[in-house]
């Protein structure tokens, strides 16, 4: 709403606002607390909850319009502090730190200078926020894109916008340091989730029309063709990009004073980089690319994005133009809205896969792991807290849980090892179950049964008709799920960045190839037996759940999160390849050129 010129109150918008209202930590003035409709019920779109959501939507519009003259940052802070505080574990405002953020802190890039071959090397680092907030207003057609994501970053334009902002930040840092001519710009790029999409799009686009250089320190250093600047492919020949109502100029185009898209003296758009210091970059090298669980979009339209985004490392000989690419993917992610993209052209169902393309030192140029954990277990972002997951609403014949459902829960849990046992615990109401969030009890499958009146009669198995139906609402509860497994997946990436062989940690890379990361001591897990065993197994590319099932069960019960949840619009589970006893299906994954598959 903040970043969109004329946001509409669509069905998707209704559901997002209702979800926020459902999870609000403070009682809301406008809200139907008595309704038992879930976000998966179509009736909710015409319910009192939807009318309540419209009042909230209109209030947010009023806030936006009343602060039109304020800076966008001021409005953002007001909305975050005054309107959006909630206890939704998926909220961007309450999430924990990601592994990309942690690696950024360890990266030694604060203008550090040293002499290598008597040449001055200067290092910088920049952090570009990810484009991960769900966007209800985004359109598939770029020309109709309302750009919810320029500030918050969603949809295709969100990815592109964040790539453009990264170019601007690079140029700003170089100018601030009075660096105007570089023989080589070396980049280490990290990303998670949609940030991984942005990283891939940024790299593959900049490499699109480049030529490999010979007789250089690295065998992947490139130069743009036809004397173009290094950001040319992102900004185009005009030197700027229009996204929605915003114009973003190429920071290297200091020759453009303004553009006049409507041929009017009142509509000139001035270039902030006009007559700035000229920056000349002779060559560019993408040394290390460390990405976590590439997700291209959240929400409304789930589809193959390979045609819309430039994320294929195997086009335009890009596979020869990067030093080392490592991709860690989540093996325990099941959400519909979190379709993932492999880095490989062929369908990759292996737990570990590397490429035939090799680095100078003999190691693989491309590596991909499926490691235990949900999306944010692998990339980071969870807080340590009790986990209460809604597993669904089941219509039953009487006040007793049916035998078939008991057996399905047992089969499902035995297959996926979420809980140590299959104990079913009945509560009187949803209110009693919600108390588990604050007042810990033993782990288990909790449920309550409610008799609900329906307008349409239903016939039971004995032929009796009634307007009343028993609904069983099922939850899975675990007290205090730790977030420390994130440090294991962080360490796997850390090792790959600084070592030639991460299995043995011997034979460090050539000095030119080592990513300058500081000490890992702050995140050590050496005293945790489960995490240490897990780390050692994953280092050796072992499949933990088949080669050390006991450690895997302990890891899953204590550290791995269950991200999918029924009745939650954004986090609803996938139904792909769902078996008869399973509560939901498999995550959809795409090869880098768009071939769809699932893993068992």
N, C-alpha and C positions, 0 to 999 in steps of 0.2 A: 504494500500500500504506500509506503514511504517513497519508494524509488520509481513508482509507476505513475505516468501522467494522469490517466483516466482508468483506474482499476475498476473491474466489473465484479458484481456479486454473483459469481458463478457457483455451480454445484460443488466444484472442487474447493472454492473459497469457503463455502459454508462448512464443509467437512473439516477443513484445517482449523477454522476458528472454533468450531465445536470441540475439536480435539484439545485445543489450548484451554478452553473453558472447563472441559472435563478434568484437566490436570492442574488447574489453578490452585495454588496453596492457600489463597484467601477466598472467602465466600464472595461470589459475584452478585451484583445487584440484579442483573438480568440473567436468569438461568432456571431451567426446569430441572431441578435435582431429582424429581420423582420418576422421570422417564427412564425406562429400561431399554430403549432402542440403542443399538450399537451403530457404529459408523458403516458397518457392512450392510445395514438394512436400508433399502431404498426409501422406506417410509420416513426416514429421518429428514429427508430433504424437504418435506412438507409439514414437519412437526413444529411444536412450540419451540423446540431447541433451535430449529433453523430460523425462526422469527427472532429468538433471542440473539442468535449469531449476527443477524442483520443489524440489530441495534448496536452491537459491539463494532461491526464494520463501519457503520455510520459515525460512531464516536471517534474511531481512528481517523476517518476522513476529516472530521472536524478538527482534530488535533493537528493533522497535517496542514490543513488550510489556514488554521490560525497562526501557524508558524512559517508561513511562506517566505518571509524575509529572513528567517534564521538560516544558519549554515546547516547543511545536511548532517554533519557530525553532531550538532547540538540536538537536532530532532531525534537522531538515532539514540543518543544517550538518554533523552527524555523517555522514549518509548521503552528502552531496555530497563530503565530504573523504575518507571512509574506504572507501566502498563503490562509488561510481559513477564515479571518475575513468576516463576512456576517451578514445580518439582518434577516436571517431565524429564526423565533421564535422557531423552533424545534432544533436549533443547540445546541449541548452540550456546546459550548463555550460561548453562550450568555444567557443560561437559568438562572432563578432565583434560590433561595435556596430551597432545598427540606425539608420536615418535618423531615426526618431522620437526615439530617444535623443539623437542629435546635434542635432536641432532643439530639443529640450527644453533642452539646454545653451546654445543660442544665444538662447533666448527670454528677453527682458528682463522677468522677472516677480518679482524679489525685493523685493516691497513698494516698488516705485518710485512716487513721488508727483510729480505735476506739475499745473499749473493749466490747464484748458481751459474757457473760458467761466466762469472763477472757481469751478469746481466741483472739489473734490478727487477725483482718480482714484487708486485704489490697485490695483496689479497683483500677482498671485500666479501661481505655476505649481505643478502637481502631476503626478507620474508614477505611473500605475497599471500594474503589470506586465500583460503580455498573457496571454491564456488560450490558449496555444499548445501545451501539452504533451499528447501523445496519451493518451487515456483508455480503458483496456480495460474499465472497470467501469460506464461510463455507461449509463443506460437511456433509451429513447426517451420513456417516460412520466415526467413531472416528479415524480409522487408516489413513484415507485420509484427515484428518482435517488439513487445512493449518494454523489454529490458528491466524486469524486476531485479535482474542480477548484476547491474553495474556496480552497486555497492555491496550487495549481499552475494551476488555471483551464482546464477543458476541458468539452466538451459544452455543451448549452443553459444549464445552470445555471452553468457557468463564466462565460459571457458575462454573465448576469444578476448573478452575485455580484460581478464586477468593476465593474459599473455601480453597484451599491449601495455598494461600498467607495469609489468616486469621490465619491459624495454625502457620505459621512462625512468624507472628507479635505477637501472644500470647506468644510463646516461647521466643521471643526476649525481651518482656517486663518483663517476669518473671526472666530471667537471669540477665537483667540489674538491677533488684531490689534484686538480690542475693537470690531469693526464689527458693529453689530446691526440697522441699518436701511439698506437700499440702494434707491435709486430704480431702478437698472438693474444687472443682473449680466450682463456681456459675456463670452462664452466662445469661445475658439479651441480647436478639438479636432483632434488628430492621431492617426492609428492605422496599424498595419501588420498584415496577416494577420488573425488572430482579433481582434487589437486594433482593426482596422478594423470588424469586426463589432460589437464592444463599443461603439465610437464611434457607429456608426449606430443601434444599439439604444438607447443612452443618449439620443441627440438626438431620434429619432423618438418614443420613449416620452414624454419630457418635453413634447414639442410636441403630444401627442395631443389634449388638451382645453384648448386655449388660444385666445385671441382676439388678432388683430392690432390693435395700437394705432395711432391716427392722430396726425398732427402731432408725430411724434417725430424725433430726429436720424436714425434709421434706418427704413427702410420694412419691416423684418422683425422689429421688437421685439414681443414678445407678453406677455400676462398670462394666468395660469391662470383658467379659468372658475370661477364659484361660490366665489370667495375661497379656493380650495384653495392649499396651499403648493406650491412649484415641484417638489418631489420626490414629490408625492402619487401620480402615475401609476406610479412604480416601486415604491412601498411599499404602496399601497392604503389603503382607509379605516380599516383596523385599526392602521395605523402601524408595521407590521413585516412581515417576510417570513420564512417558515420554509424553509430549504434543508437537506435531510437532517436532522441533529440540531442544527442551529444556528439561532438566531433573530437576525435582523439588524433593528434598529430604525431608523426614520426619524429622522435626527439633528435634524430640525426639530420633532419631536413631544416637547416637553419636559413635556407634561402627563400622560404615561403613566408610572406608577411601575413596574408590572410586569405580566406576563401570567401566567395560571395555566391552561395548556392542559389539564391533567388534574384540575383542581379538587382539588389536593392541596397542603398546606402545604409539602411537601418538593420540589415541582416548580415552584415559582415561578421565572420568568425575569425578572430585573430589567433595566430600561432604563437604560443608562449615561448617557443624555442627560436623565434626569429632573431637573427644576429647573435645568438649564443655562441660560445666557443665551438668551433668545428671539431668533431671527433672522427678520427680516421682509424679503422681497425683493418689491418692487412689480412688477418686470418682468424679463424675461430675453431676451438677444439672442445667437443663435449666429452670430458674425461670420464666421469662416472655418473650414472643415472640410477638412483635408488628409489624405487616406487613401491607403494603398498596398495594392493587390492584396487585396481583401476575400476571405478564406476563412472559411467558417462552421464547419467541423469538420475534424478530422483522424481518419481511421481507420475504425473498425469499420463503421459504417453510413453509406454515402454516399447521400444523398437530398436532396430539395428541402426546404430549411429555411425557406422564405419564410413558411410557416404558423406556424412555431414562434417565429420571431424578428421583431422589429419593426424592419426595416431599409429600408423603402420610403419614400423622400423624397417620393413622389407620392401618399401617402395623407393624408387629413385636412388638405388644403391645406398640407402641410409644405413643398412646393416654394416657397411664398411666405414661409415663416417662417425661412429661413436666408439668410445674406448671400452666401456664395460656397462652392461645393463642388467640390473637385478630386480626381479619382480616377486614379491611375497604375496600370495593370495590366501584368502580365508576359506578353510575347508569346512567350517561349521556355520556358514551363512545360508539362510533359507528365505530371505525376504524377496517378495515379488518386485519391489521397487529398487533392488540393488543388483541388477544384472551386471556382470563383470566382463572385462575384456582381457584376454590373454595377450602376451606380446608375440606369440608365434602364429605363423600362417596356418599350420595344420592343427587339427583338434588335439589339444593336449589334456589327457586325463591322467598323466603320470604325476606322482607326488613330487618328483624332481625331473626337470628336463633342462638340457643345455644345448647349445647350438654347435653346428659344425664349424662356424666361423670362430677363429681363435685370435686371441691377443698375441702380441709379440712374445710374451713370456710363456705362451702355450696354453694358458687358461681359456675357458670359453668366453666369448664376447657377450653372449646372452644366457641368462639363467633364470629359471622360474620355479618357485616352490609353492606347493599347496601345504600350508602349515595349519595345525589345529587352531580353532578359534573362530569367533564371529568377526565381522568386518572391523569393529573397533578394538577387538582383542589383538588383532594383527597390526593395525595402524595406530592404535592408542586412542584414548579419549574417554575411557570409563572412569568413574569415581568408585571408591570402595563403599558398597552399600548392600542392603538386603535386596534380593531380586524376587519380585512377584510378577509372574507372567500369566496373562489370560490365554487359555488354550482352546476356548470355544464354548458355544451354547448348544446343548444337545436336548432335543425333545424326547421325553421318556413317558412311559405309560402310567407310572405311579411314583410315590415318594421314595422309591428305592433305586439306587444306581443299578442299571441293567448289567447282566453278566458279560454280555458281548463287549460293553464299554470297558469294564474292568480288565478283560483279557487284552483288548487293543492297547490300553494304557501300559499294561505290563510288557507286551511285545515291543511297543514303541520305545519304552525306557530301556529295555534290555538291549535293543539295537543301538541306541544313541547314547546310553550311559549318562543321562542328565542327573539322575539322583541315585544315591547308594541303595535305596530300596523302593518298592512300589506301593508304599503305604498311602491309603486314601483316608482323608480326614474331613469329616463333614462339619460345616459351620451353619449357623442359622440364617445369615444374611451377608450381602456384599459388604455391609458396614463392618461386620466382624472380620471378614477377610482383609479389608483395607487396613485394619489395625496391625496386620503383620508387617507393614512397611516400617512402623515405628517401634513395635513391641515384638522382638524376635521370639519365635517358637521353633520347634523342630522342623526340619525340612520335610517336604512331602507334597502329595497332590491334594490340594484343598478344593472343596466344592460346596455349593449351597444349592438348594432346590426351591424354585418359586413357581406357584400356580398362577398362570397368566390368562386373562380373558382375551379372546380373539373374536373379531366380528364374524368370521367364517367358521362354521362348525367343522369339526374333524371327527372321523370315525376311528375308534381304537381297534385293537386286534380282536376284540370280542364282538365287534359290530355295534357298539354303543356310540351314539353321537353326542358331542358336547362342544360348547364354546370355550371350555377351559382346557388348558394344556400345561403339563408340568415341564419346566425348563431346568436343566441341570447346567450350571455355570462352573466350568473347570479351570483351576489355576495350578501353576507349579510354583513352589516357594522354596527359596534357599536363603538362609541367613548369611550375611557378610561375604559376598563373592569378592575376592581380591582382584585388584587390577595389576598386580605385579608381573603377570605373564607378559604384559606389554614390553617389559624390559628384556625378555628373552628374544622377542622378534626384533627389538631395537638392536640387541647385541649381534644378531645374525647379520643385519645390514651393516652395522659398524665394522664387523670383521671383514666383510666383503669389500668394504671401502678402503681398508688400510692394509689388507694382506693379499698376497698372491694366492695362497691356498688356505681357504678358511677351514678346511678339515683339520689341518695340523697346526695352523698359525705359524708355520715356518716359512722361511724365504720371503721376506717382505718384498713388496713391489719395488720397482725402480723408483727413485726419489721423485721423478717427474709424474709418476702414476699414483702415488699415495695421496689419498684425500686427507687434508690437514684437520683431523679430529683430535680433540683433547682427551684427557683421561676419562675412562668409563666408571671410575670408582663410585661416583654418586649414585649409580643405578645398579650396583652389584647385587647379585642374588646368590652368591657363593654359599651362604649358610642355609639356603632353602633346598632340601634334598629333592623335592619333586621338580622344581624349576631347573636345578642343576642337571638332573637325569634327562629332562626334556631337552634342554639345550644341547647336551652331548649327543643325544640321538639325532636331533635335527641337523646338527653339524655334519654328521656322517650320512645325511640324506636318508635316514631310516624312517619307516612308516610306524610311528609310535603306537597306533592303536592295534597293529598286528604284531609288532615285534616286541613291545613291552606294554601289554594291555593293562596291567595293574597300575603302572605309572600314568597311563592315559586316563584311566577312570578317575584317579585321584586329581589329576590336572583338571579334568572336565568338571568334577564336582566342586572344586575349590576356587578355580581361576577363570574358567571359560563362561562367557555370558550367552544367554539365550535371547537373541535380538528380535526375532519375529514375534508378533503378538496379534491375536484376533481382535477385531473391533478398533484397531488403530489404523487409520487411513494410510499413513506413511509407512508403517512397519508391518503391514499385513503380510502373511506368509505366502509363498508361491504354492500353486497347486500342480506344478509341472511334475510328471512322472510319479504321481502319488500312488502308493499301494493301498490295498484295502484296509489295513490296520493302522496306517500312518496318519497322524493328525494334520500333516501338510506335505507338500511335495519338495522338489529339488530346486536349487537356484539355477537360473539360466545363465550360461556363459557363452561368450562369442570368441571365435578366433579373431586375430587382429584384422582380417579382411571380412569378418561378418558371418562366418559359419556358426550356426547355433548348436549347442550341445549341453548336456547335463552330466554331472558325475554322480556315481552311486555312493 
